[in-house]
Amino acid sequence: MSQNPIAETIASLMPRAKAELTELVAFQSVADWAQFPKSESEGAANWVADALRAEGFQDVALLDTPDGTQSVYGFLPGPEGAPTVLLYAHYDVQPPLDDDAWVSPAFELTERDGRWYGRGAADCKGGFIMHLLALRALKANGGVPVAVKVIVEGSEEQGTGGLQQYAEAHPELLAADTIVIGDAGNFRLGLPTVTATLRGMTLVKVKIDTLGGNLHSGMFGGVAPDALAALIRLLDSLRSADGSTTVDGLASDAVWEGLQYPEADFRADAKVLDGVGLIGEGTIADRLWARPAVTVLGIDCPPVIGATPSVHASAGALISLRVPPGVDTAEAIKLLEAHLIAHTPWQAKLELEVVGQGQPFQADTSSPAYASMAAAMQVAYPGQEMQVSGMGGSIPLCNTLTSLYPEAEMLLIGLSEPEAQIHAVNESVSPEELERLSVAEALFLVNYAESKRA
């Protein structure tokens, strides 16, 4: 990186950033009180609030959102007449999944092979540290040239919509000229990227009942309707033979025009086993960024160990449907529910419950903020041009903010490049990526302030 005062300052701050990320990762801030103590999330929220106060933020508050979690807000005044920029991250994290599969403990930041490992290191506690680094560098080099609002969410990973509901009830709170969402990532390590589209999502619980109770499979099997078998057939109806998502009435043939994802790179990033085929048809980018994708997240049924020779009376599953840009999530939910009803075999009793949802998102990449970010990324990543990609994941807050502030420009950047393995075991962050993106964000704020003065 060609050195400039901001880059030099951020380089000098990296040891402090590692120490702070170590503290923040240590909080087991999974917003699921059935699995993790609520006090862990409260501790993380207070840590974030204290960090904002230490940087001179005003009106720092723990916002009690309708889903029972807390988001952290703060405001840093800027020069008179300067634009306002909202910086977003979230402190809640995914569960660690299989503790034994982690090379080092999930909630202990551990340096290994040039990366920092720990749950939330990239998604998205590292994103908050990125914001802090950018602001500290600006303060050390003439001051922050814009007014800054920071919002750090406490339940993004759960999809419960608490912050969206709070923002809708308090629309003035997060109003800004530009919004930087620090929860996306570079398409490839070292390749500066802004994310222009996100798929929406819905979570649906499915329960099938067929009998008053389990029955002996020898005495009743072959005639009595097995709820688990019914569930398996129902879930199978959501995919075609090649693995494409098939929800009756939901289009699955859209094409992605833009940055492409080579199949060899995808296979390596996804760690697809040798000889195993990919699912679906079309380009990788089509399937990831422009089309719906269904995933069975879990199934309620007896485990193999301890199983008895029974015809099952009930079975359940949790289904995720990712919804591409251009499709209304509410309409997709209706189509999914109608599909599940139509494809339930043997007149089995079906119960459906929508437990989470969010709309897809598409940014306007022609807005002036994108020019400011492109120039900043050229400095932070010498020899590289800013790329624009999609992302298959969902950040429901983006659509809420877009609807509340239709004139605001929105950029999505972040630390979740493929090697970060977010949502998987052994999540990590590249400290070099953290450093470069912090430089890019700081320079973006400078460029953006200058563009508004022009």
Secondary structure, DSSP 8 states (H G I E B T S, - for coil): ----HHHHHHHHHHHHHHHHHHHHHTS---S-TTTS-HHHHHHHHHHHHHHHHHTT-EEEEEEE-TTS-EEEEEEE--STT--EEEEEEE------S-GGG-SS-TTS-EEETTEEESTTTTTTHHHHHHHHHHHHHHHTTT--SSEEEEEEES-GGGT--HHHHHHHHSTTTT--SEEEE-S-B-SBTTB-EEEEEE-EEEEEEEEEE-SSS-EEHHHHTTTS--HHHHHHHHHHTTB-TTS-B--TT--------SS---HHHHHHHHT--TT----SSS-HHIIIIIS-EEEEEEEES--STT--SEE-SEEEEEEEEEE-TTS-HHHHHHHHHHHHHHT-GGG-EEEEEEEEEE--EE--TTSHHHHHHHHHHHHHSTT---EEEEESS--THHHHHHHH-TT-EEEE--B--GGG-TTSTT-EE-HHHHHHHHHHHHHHHHHHHHHHH-
